[in-house]
Amino acid sequence: MRKDAKIYVAGHRGMVGSAVCRALKAAGFGNIVTRTHAELDLLDAKAVREFYEAEKPEVAVIAAARVGGIGANSSANSLFLYENEMIAMNTVWAAAEAGVERLLFLGSTCIYPRLAPQPIPESALLTSELEKTNEGYALAKISGLKLCEFLRRERGLVYHSLMPTNLYGPGDNYDIVHGHVLPTLIRKFENARNLGENRVELWGTGSAIREFLHVDDLASACLFSLELDNPPDLMNVGSGEEVTIRHLAELVREATGSTAEIVWDATKPDGTPRKLCDTALIRSLGWRSKIALKEGLARTVAAYRDEVATGAVRL
Ligand code: GFB
């Protein structure tokens, strides 16, 4: 990619989009186009078409999405399906119509079947049933990546996708009910430490296994894949570092300095039992993650404290 290429980053205020913008700027890409939600509603097909026609970006990175943890997804599958489907269709289709040469679409490893072989290879896509708690989100992301694949095949456009595993990092959403597990645990243990509470209630049984990737590692994978002349249609991005939710809780408790006892609410869902992605493909091309979970966790707790202190935190 030329350093002066005009690059549109959709979702630049989110955790992923802001990390992608940071990485692009650090790598010397200075011509980045963004729009806030108030300036451009990605659910509005006409507005998105007009935006692409007016701006004519050469490259687009689609990091905009309605995201959330198991609580948010399972209580609003319809909303997660509708909004993410519209965002994907509008941003990808209008890009093709406006002649955007290159597009990177971001999804999530929840597109894979609930009981996919572990570690999950890209070839597991659409081989069996999805996890019910995030079926809406997964279906929308599958549509988005398929639209990229079809456009590439039919029109020769280099539109491709990355599927990151569970992400965390600065700028995350710390909402106790709607957030993902890692940021929610940071907030719960921080609150317990600050308020001197001696117990923290967590969801499920703690037996589910998740893999976590720092968002700056994902941003580096985005730049890496955009620099490939002929990227695979779909590539997983992960750290290979798996933990049970129980162990994660202990790590977060330690990172925050809390001593609260952990209590499990087994009436809440565990979700997919295990979700480790197979990263052989992206590693074979030369990319690997750099930020280990313990280090990333320490950095994220520090970032959370800064965000709270400056009032920038998303709760
Ligand atoms: O990140 P998370 O909410 O979603 O993690 P998924 C859920 C796991 O953490 C479940 C446990 O096993 C929960 O039982 N958990 C324990 C908690 N305590 C808590 C808590 O206080 N809050 C939360 N949120 N979980 C998401 C999908 O699945 O993964 C999204 O819903 C997306 O669509 C994302 O794909 C990457 O990992 O289960």
Boltz pocket constraint, residues with backbone or C-beta under 6 A from the ligand:
constraints:
  - pocket:
      binder: B
      contacts: [[A, 68], [A, 69], [A, 70], [A, 71], [A, 73], [A, 108], [A, 109], [A, 110], [A, 133], [A, 134], [A, 137], [A, 138], [A, 164], [A, 165], [A, 166], [A, 167], [A, 176], [A, 177], [A, 178], [A, 179], [A, 180], [A, 181], [A, 182], [A, 184], [A, 185], [A, 201], [A, 202], [A, 203], [A, 204], [A, 205], [A, 206], [A, 208], [A, 210], [A, 245], [A, 268], [A, 269], [A, 270], [A, 271], [A, 272]]
      max_distance: 6.0
